[in-house]
Amino acid sequence: LQVPVAGSPEHHWGGDNDGKLRQPVNEIGFVVHRGDFDVHRGTFEVTDVRLDEIAAGSPPPYRSPAPEKNFIAPGSREPIQLQLLMTPTAMPTAALAYCYRDYSGKTVAGGTAEFDADQQVISVPPPQQIGYYDLLLPELGIWSGVVVDEPFDGEYDDYFAIDSSFSWGGPPDDEAMIRSYLRLLKQNGIRWNRDRIAWDFINPARNRYHFADRFDLYHRIAASEGIRTLDTFHDTPAWNRLDAPGEYGSNRYPRDLIAAAGSWSAIVRHWGGTLQALEVWNEPDIFFGNDFPGEFVTAFTKAVSRQFAADKIDALVVGGVFASTREESNFYRLYLENGLLADCDVLSFHTYNVTTALERQMTLLRETELQLAPDRAGIPYWITECGMPWKRGTHRALVPDDLHSAAEIVGKALEFRALGVERYFAFEYKYYDENQNNFGMMDRNFAPMRSMAAYTHLVRAVGNKAYIGDLKLDGAVRSRVFSDGTETVAAVYTGLKERPTDFLILPAGLPYVRAAGLDGRPLEVNGNRLPMTDGIAYLYLSEPAA
């Protein structure tokens, strides 16, 4: 167990809560979370505990100083930089030996980095070919990431979005880094971000608003950078709440729905430069809604919708926001019978399931709409959380976990695209621990992982292309084909756990142009063998044949 000290201000190390360790260390404690265990009752034992001191002069912690600069064009000569956060006592040449590993983990380049002692910056020559690369300086314990791809210069396709939560939680939490993250999105063709609002903080008393802290910081930066925000929330200010929020059986929803809707009208108008859609209550079907039945959040959604219409607010009202649609049960039916869809512009829900489960889910939901709300059947769906976590405990995902996360995040984005979903928010942009999982697509030191490289390349591969059918291919689990009339690409999916294989045999005579991996690197098709070690491969077809 390695505990980072420097650069972790969210932890308390004694004295001021500023991320600084004050010696001597008198006591070390372990916090054990019940949610980390599969059972509700039992015992645990901590054994073989020892404390290893790290000697003075050991490798210092680091971070990527400007994350958007870890995404570069092919042939770029601008070095990749790493900012050291503590002054090393020495930096011998041997410590500056670096290597690059490609998407599969194979070492492809190496050399000696440069070190600017005054600026405490390590500079490494960039990789030159399209693809994702691990950047390692083994002697320093540094493991970062670099993405090389063609610059995005097309029309935005707002299907592609991401969930970030810049307004609360862990870093990035300062203006420079949040702005860098947002610029990284735009330079990769993504301009929709999902964020969070603590309603109790923003509106602490009736008719009194507190637009401050990271909530205002994020919305101000997002507006200036042209980012469109979907906000969500799951709390009620004390002035409009009857019960204490932490008690089971207490009503967490507002008691005065008209006043609540007026509050959200004021908030949306204040941040109108970026806040273009509002989800009315995040995951009301789990503990965020305290297990209250659906008529509570449905009534609240109707009140917000009515107020937005009266105030001529263009921001979209997004209803549902379900943690799970439970499509095999009467769950969705009850919301439809209570008229939820009549007062929503969009219905949203979340899924952390695998790619192959999505088609049946969508079929059952749409069939229920046709039966019970035919005038609103086909309401736009937004998938506002969709990810595939990796096991927490390291500053970035281990390679096998990273490969699996990338394949499923992209696989589900492709599948939902083919199934007619309007917007897809990959979860989660920043490094984010939850229970035993981490959902991050960027690492703890602000560098991209394979999942982020694969998602940003997906925008280039499928952006502004429509689903036109499937390619019949033996062994493929899914093979959705997308085209814009000029370029046609088949996204062939086997997954890395669904039906893993090293390759698939293409039909004899299939007129393809080229093949690419999840990160966009060229794939060599030998003897009609399409490499499938990423779990997904892009096969570009000749237009006449398509």
TAMO-V441614 format. One record per residue. RES is the residue in one small letter. SS is DSSP state (@ for helix, = for strand, . for the rest). PHI is phi in degrees with one decimal (NA if undefined). OMEGA is omega in whole degrees, 0 to 359 (999 if undefined). Layout:
BEGIN
res | ss | phi | omega
RES | SS | PHI | OMEGA
RES | SS | PHI | OMEGA
END
This chain:
BEGIN
res | ss | phi | omega
l | . | NA | 177
q | . | -110.8 | 182
v | . | -106.7 | 177
p | . | -70.9 | 180
v | . | -108.0 | 182
a | . | -64.5 | 177
g | . | 73.9 | 178
s | . | -127.2 | 185
p | . | -68.5 | 179
e | . | -76.0 | 179
h | . | -106.4 | 182
h | . | -107.4 | 185
w | . | -114.5 | 183
g | . | 100.3 | 182
g | . | 73.9 | 180
d | . | -63.3 | 180
n | . | -82.1 | 187
d | . | -122.7 | 177
g | . | 79.3 | 180
k | . | -103.4 | 179
l | . | -85.1 | 179
r | . | -109.6 | 181
q | . | -79.1 | 357
p | . | -83.6 | 174
v | . | -84.1 | 183
n | . | -98.4 | 185
e | . | -154.6 | 174
i | . | -123.6 | 181
g | . | -116.1 | 176
f | . | -114.4 | 174
v | . | -103.6 | 182
v | . | -111.3 | 182
h | . | -94.4 | 179
r | @ | -58.3 | 182
g | @ | -65.7 | 179
d | @ | -78.7 | 184
f | . | -112.4 | 180
d | . | -84.9 | 182
v | . | -117.5 | 182
h | . | -89.3 | 184
r | . | -142.8 | 179
g | . | 164.3 | 180
t | . | -129.5 | 175
f | . | -140.1 | 183
e | . | -135.3 | 175
v | . | -107.2 | 184
t | . | -130.6 | 173
d | . | 53.3 | 180
v | . | -93.7 | 174
r | . | -141.7 | 180
l | . | -115.3 | 177
d | . | -101.5 | 177
e | . | -77.7 | 174
i | . | -93.3 | 186
a | . | -65.6 | 175
a | . | -58.2 | 181
g | . | 88.7 | 177
s | . | -70.5 | 182
p | . | -53.5 | 183
p | . | -83.9 | 172
p | . | -68.8 | 187
y | = | -150.7 | 172
r | = | -158.8 | 173
s | . | -81.1 | 188
p | . | -68.9 | 179
a | . | -143.9 | 189
p | @ | -55.5 | 181
e | @ | -65.7 | 179
k | @ | -84.4 | 171
n | @ | -87.0 | 174
f | = | -111.9 | 188
i | = | -131.1 | 177
a | . | -86.7 | 176
p | . | -58.5 | 180
g | . | 83.0 | 179
s | . | -61.7 | 178
r | . | -108.1 | 181
e | . | -72.5 | 184
p | . | -67.0 | 172
i | = | -83.4 | 185
q | = | -113.8 | 175
l | = | -126.9 | 181
q | = | -92.5 | 175
l | = | -79.0 | 186
l | . | -102.0 | 176
m | . | -138.6 | 184
t | . | -71.0 | 176
p | . | -75.3 | 178
t | . | -74.7 | 178
a | . | -158.1 | 178
m | . | -139.1 | 181
p | . | -64.5 | 182
t | @ | -56.9 | 182
a | @ | -60.7 | 181
a | @ | -71.6 | 183
l | @ | -93.7 | 176
a | = | -67.0 | 182
y | = | -127.9 | 170
c | = | -147.4 | 173
y | = | -109.7 | 172
r | = | -114.8 | 182
d | . | -82.2 | 185
y | . | -56.7 | 182
s | . | -81.4 | 182
g | . | 101.4 | 181
k | . | -85.5 | 178
t | = | -69.4 | 185
v | = | -124.5 | 181
a | = | -162.2 | 179
g | = | -170.0 | 180
g | = | 167.4 | 180
t | = | -120.9 | 180
a | . | -78.8 | 175
e | = | -103.8 | 181
f | = | -129.8 | 175
d | = | -98.0 | 184
a | . | -65.7 | 181
d | . | -68.3 | 181
q | . | -90.4 | 183
q | . | 58.1 | 183
v | = | -123.2 | 171
i | = | -96.6 | 179
s | = | -118.6 | 183
v | = | -127.8 | 175
p | . | -57.9 | 185
p | . | -79.0 | 170
p | . | -67.3 | 190
q | . | -108.4 | 186
q | . | -103.3 | 179
i | . | -56.8 | 177
g | = | 147.3 | 174
y | = | -96.8 | 180
y | = | -139.0 | 164
d | = | -75.4 | 173
l | = | -108.2 | 182
l | = | -124.4 | 165
l | = | -118.1 | 192
p | @ | -57.2 | 183
e | @ | -65.4 | 181
l | @ | -97.6 | 182
g | . | 69.1 | 183
i | = | -94.1 | 176
w | = | -140.4 | 183
s | = | -123.9 | 182
g | = | -146.4 | 181
v | = | -137.5 | 178
v | = | -119.8 | 176
v | = | -115.3 | 180
d | . | -154.7 | 177
e | . | -62.8 | 179
p | . | -58.3 | 176
f | . | -77.6 | 180
d | . | -140.7 | 182
g | . | -100.5 | 176
e | . | -76.0 | 175
y | . | -64.3 | 171
d | . | -113.0 | 189
d | . | -78.1 | 167
y | . | -62.7 | 187
f | = | -88.3 | 182
a | = | -142.8 | 183
i | = | -152.0 | 176
d | = | -102.8 | 187
s | . | -126.7 | 182
s | . | 55.7 | 176
f | . | -70.2 | 187
s | . | -74.9 | 176
w | . | -152.9 | 179
g | . | 83.4 | 185
g | . | -74.3 | 180
p | . | -60.9 | 5
p | . | -74.6 | 184
d | . | -136.8 | 177
d | . | -118.8 | 188
e | @ | -61.9 | 184
a | @ | -61.6 | 185
m | @ | -75.7 | 176
i | @ | -61.4 | 179
r | @ | -62.6 | 179
s | @ | -62.8 | 178
y | @ | -61.9 | 181
l | @ | -69.4 | 177
r | @ | -66.1 | 176
l | @ | -59.5 | 178
l | @ | -60.4 | 184
k | @ | -63.4 | 181
q | @ | -70.3 | 176
n | . | -113.6 | 172
g | . | 81.2 | 180
i | . | -118.6 | 180
r | . | -129.7 | 175
w | = | -108.4 | 178
n | = | -127.5 | 174
r | = | -100.1 | 181
d | = | -135.4 | 187
r | = | -126.0 | 174
i | . | -129.5 | 171
a | . | -90.6 | 186
w | @ | -59.1 | 181
d | @ | -62.3 | 178
f | @ | -72.4 | 185
i | @ | -72.6 | 184
n | . | -127.7 | 189
p | . | -70.5 | 179
a | = | -142.9 | 181
r | . | -55.8 | 178
n | . | 65.5 | 176
r | = | -124.3 | 186
y | . | -123.4 | 184
h | . | -128.6 | 181
f | . | -84.2 | 187
a | . | -154.3 | 175
d | @ | 62.9 | 182
r | @ | -66.3 | 178
f | @ | -60.9 | 179
d | @ | -72.0 | 179
l | @ | -58.2 | 181
y | @ | -60.8 | 185
h | @ | -64.2 | 177
r | @ | -67.7 | 180
i | @ | -65.9 | 182
a | @ | -60.0 | 179
a | @ | -62.6 | 182
s | @ | -69.9 | 181
e | @ | -95.8 | 178
g | . | 75.7 | 178
i | . | -86.6 | 177
r | = | -97.3 | 188
t | = | -111.3 | 163
l | = | -100.6 | 179
d | = | -103.5 | 176
t | = | -139.5 | 183
f | . | -160.0 | 175
h | . | -154.4 | 175
d | . | -146.2 | 178
t | . | -125.8 | 177
p | . | -60.5 | 183
a | @ | -58.3 | 182
w | @ | -67.3 | 181
n | @ | -124.2 | 182
r | . | -123.8 | 183
l | . | -82.9 | 188
d | . | -114.5 | 172
a | . | -68.1 | 188
p | . | -69.9 | 187
g | . | -88.7 | 186
e | . | -92.3 | 176
y | . | -66.5 | 182
g | . | 89.7 | 178
s | . | -82.1 | 181
n | . | -89.0 | 181
r | . | -84.0 | 183
y | . | -83.8 | 181
p | . | -67.6 | 179
r | . | -85.6 | 178
d | . | -105.7 | 186
l | @ | -68.5 | 180
i | @ | -67.1 | 177
a | @ | -66.0 | 179
a | @ | -63.2 | 179
a | @ | -64.2 | 177
g | @ | -64.2 | 177
s | @ | -62.0 | 181
w | @ | -69.0 | 174
s | @ | -61.6 | 180
a | @ | -66.8 | 181
i | @ | -65.4 | 182
v | @ | -65.7 | 178
r | @ | -65.9 | 181
h | @ | -67.2 | 182
w | . | -103.7 | 185
g | . | -61.5 | 179
g | . | -66.5 | 179
t | . | -135.8 | 186
l | = | -76.8 | 186
q | = | -112.5 | 175
a | = | -157.9 | 181
l | = | -129.8 | 171
e | = | -85.7 | 181
v | . | -88.0 | 175
w | . | 81.6 | 180
n | . | -76.2 | 175
e | . | 48.3 | 181
p | . | -67.6 | 185
d | . | -84.7 | 175
i | . | -121.2 | 188
f | @ | -66.0 | 176
f | @ | -61.2 | 176
g | @ | -101.9 | 177
n | . | 55.7 | 176
d | . | 63.4 | 177
f | . | -76.6 | 182
p | . | -67.2 | 190
g | @ | -65.8 | 182
e | @ | -66.5 | 179
f | @ | -69.1 | 181
v | @ | -71.3 | 178
t | @ | -66.2 | 178
a | @ | -61.8 | 179
f | @ | -62.8 | 180
t | @ | -61.1 | 179
k | @ | -62.1 | 180
a | @ | -64.2 | 179
v | @ | -64.1 | 180
s | @ | -60.9 | 179
r | @ | -61.7 | 182
q | @ | -66.9 | 178
f | @ | -61.5 | 179
a | @ | -65.7 | 180
a | @ | -64.0 | 182
d | . | -91.3 | 179
k | . | 54.3 | 178
i | . | -89.8 | 182
d | . | -82.0 | 181
a | . | -56.9 | 183
l | = | -74.5 | 174
v | = | -93.7 | 183
v | = | -107.8 | 182
g | = | -106.4 | 181
g | = | 85.2 | 181
v | = | 55.1 | 188
f | = | -74.8 | 171
a | . | -66.5 | 177
s | . | -151.8 | 180
t | . | -83.0 | 178
r | . | 45.7 | 190
e | . | -65.3 | 179
e | . | -85.4 | 184
s | . | -117.8 | 177
n | . | -88.9 | 185
f | @ | -56.0 | 183
y | @ | -66.3 | 178
r | @ | -55.9 | 183
l | @ | -64.8 | 177
y | @ | -65.9 | 179
l | @ | -65.9 | 180
e | @ | -66.7 | 175
n | . | -90.6 | 172
g | . | 79.7 | 183
l | @ | -57.6 | 187
l | @ | -68.2 | 181
a | @ | -66.6 | 185
d | @ | -121.5 | 179
c | . | -123.6 | 169
d | . | -82.4 | 187
v | = | -144.2 | 169
l | = | -112.1 | 180
s | = | -121.8 | 173
f | = | -156.3 | 185
h | = | -120.1 | 173
t | = | -151.6 | 173
y | . | -121.6 | 179
n | . | -77.2 | 180
v | . | -87.4 | 185
t | @ | -56.3 | 187
t | @ | -71.0 | 182
a | @ | -85.3 | 193
l | @ | -77.7 | 185
e | @ | -64.7 | 178
r | @ | -65.7 | 178
q | @ | -55.9 | 182
m | @ | -64.5 | 180
t | @ | -60.6 | 182
l | @ | -66.7 | 179
l | @ | -64.1 | 181
r | @ | -67.1 | 178
e | @ | -64.6 | 177
t | @ | -65.3 | 177
e | @ | -62.9 | 180
l | @ | -61.4 | 181
q | @ | -78.9 | 191
l | @ | -110.1 | 180
a | . | -142.7 | 187
p | . | -60.1 | 180
d | . | -72.7 | 178
r | . | -116.6 | 177
a | . | -60.9 | 184
g | . | 89.8 | 175
i | . | -50.2 | 180
p | . | -56.5 | 175
y | = | -102.8 | 169
w | = | -116.4 | 174
i | = | -92.9 | 192
t | = | -95.8 | 165
e | = | -146.5 | 177
c | = | -154.2 | 183
g | . | -147.9 | 174
m | . | -145.8 | 189
p | . | -73.3 | 174
w | = | -123.7 | 186
k | = | -70.4 | 183
r | . | -70.4 | 175
g | . | 122.3 | 177
t | . | -124.8 | 184
h | . | -74.7 | 172
r | . | -154.7 | 184
a | . | -64.6 | 171
l | . | -65.6 | 191
v | @ | -54.7 | 180
p | @ | -61.2 | 178
d | @ | -66.8 | 180
d | @ | -63.4 | 179
l | @ | -61.4 | 180
h | @ | -67.2 | 178
s | @ | -58.1 | 181
a | @ | -61.1 | 183
a | @ | -63.5 | 183
e | @ | -82.7 | 176
i | @ | -62.3 | 178
v | @ | -72.6 | 180
g | @ | -58.2 | 180
k | @ | -71.1 | 176
a | @ | -63.3 | 178
l | @ | -64.7 | 183
e | @ | -66.5 | 178
f | @ | -64.2 | 176
r | @ | -60.1 | 180
a | @ | -65.5 | 183
l | . | -88.8 | 171
g | . | 93.4 | 177
v | . | -66.4 | 184
e | . | -85.2 | 183
r | = | -147.5 | 185
y | = | -131.1 | 180
f | = | -105.5 | 176
a | = | -65.6 | 184
f | = | -127.1 | 4
e | . | -130.1 | 183
y | . | -59.4 | 184
k | . | -88.6 | 178
y | . | -61.6 | 188
y | . | -150.2 | 175
d | = | -84.1 | 172
e | = | -148.3 | 185
n | . | 55.0 | 183
q | . | -89.1 | 186
n | = | -111.3 | 165
n | = | -127.7 | 184
f | . | -104.7 | 189
g | . | -64.5 | 173
m | . | -106.1 | 169
m | = | -113.5 | 183
d | . | -86.1 | 184
r | . | -64.9 | 181
n | . | -101.7 | 171
f | . | 74.8 | 177
a | . | -113.5 | 183
p | = | -73.0 | 171
m | . | -110.2 | 182
r | @ | -59.0 | 181
s | @ | -61.3 | 179
m | @ | -72.1 | 177
a | @ | -61.7 | 182
a | @ | -67.6 | 181
y | @ | -68.9 | 180
t | @ | -69.1 | 176
h | @ | -71.1 | 177
l | @ | -54.5 | 178
v | @ | -57.7 | 180
r | @ | -72.3 | 185
a | @ | -76.0 | 190
v | @ | -119.5 | 182
g | . | -53.4 | 179
n | . | 61.9 | 173
k | . | -109.2 | 180
a | = | -98.5 | 175
y | = | -71.0 | 182
i | = | -120.2 | 179
g | = | 148.6 | 182
d | = | -116.5 | 173
l | . | -92.1 | 178
k | . | -74.8 | 186
l | . | -146.1 | 181
d | . | -58.0 | 177
g | . | 93.9 | 180
a | . | -77.2 | 175
v | . | -81.5 | 173
r | = | -140.8 | 177
s | = | -148.7 | 183
r | = | -77.1 | 182
v | = | -114.3 | 183
f | = | -127.6 | 182
s | = | -150.4 | 171
d | . | -113.7 | 182
g | . | 88.2 | 178
t | . | -113.9 | 180
e | . | -130.6 | 181
t | = | -127.2 | 182
v | = | -135.4 | 173
a | = | -98.6 | 177
a | = | -96.1 | 186
v | = | -94.8 | 186
y | = | -120.6 | 167
t | . | -119.7 | 187
g | . | 72.7 | 177
l | . | -101.1 | 176
k | . | -129.1 | 181
e | . | -72.0 | 178
r | . | -146.0 | 187
p | . | -64.8 | 178
t | . | -157.9 | 179
d | . | -77.2 | 181
f | = | -160.1 | 170
l | = | -122.3 | 179
i | = | -91.2 | 178
l | . | -74.9 | 177
p | . | -58.9 | 179
a | . | -59.9 | 178
g | . | 83.3 | 178
l | . | -63.0 | 185
p | . | -83.7 | 178
y | = | -105.0 | 182
v | = | -98.6 | 182
r | = | -164.9 | 176
a | = | -132.1 | 181
a | = | -142.8 | 176
g | . | -83.5 | 183
l | . | -60.4 | 180
d | . | -91.9 | 178
g | . | 92.6 | 181
r | . | -66.5 | 179
p | = | -64.0 | 174
l | = | -110.9 | 179
e | . | -91.4 | 179
v | . | -97.8 | 181
n | = | -102.6 | 178
g | . | 58.1 | 181
n | . | 67.6 | 177
r | = | -90.9 | 179
l | = | -90.3 | 180
p | = | -60.9 | 183
m | . | -127.7 | 184
t | . | -70.1 | 175
d | . | -83.9 | 187
g | . | 90.4 | 177
i | = | -143.1 | 172
a | = | -134.3 | 175
y | = | -96.8 | 178
l | = | -115.8 | 182
y | = | -87.1 | 186
l | = | -101.0 | 176
s | . | -67.5 | 188
e | . | -62.8 | 179
p | . | -60.1 | 180
a | . | -67.1 | 180
a | . | -63.9 | 999
END
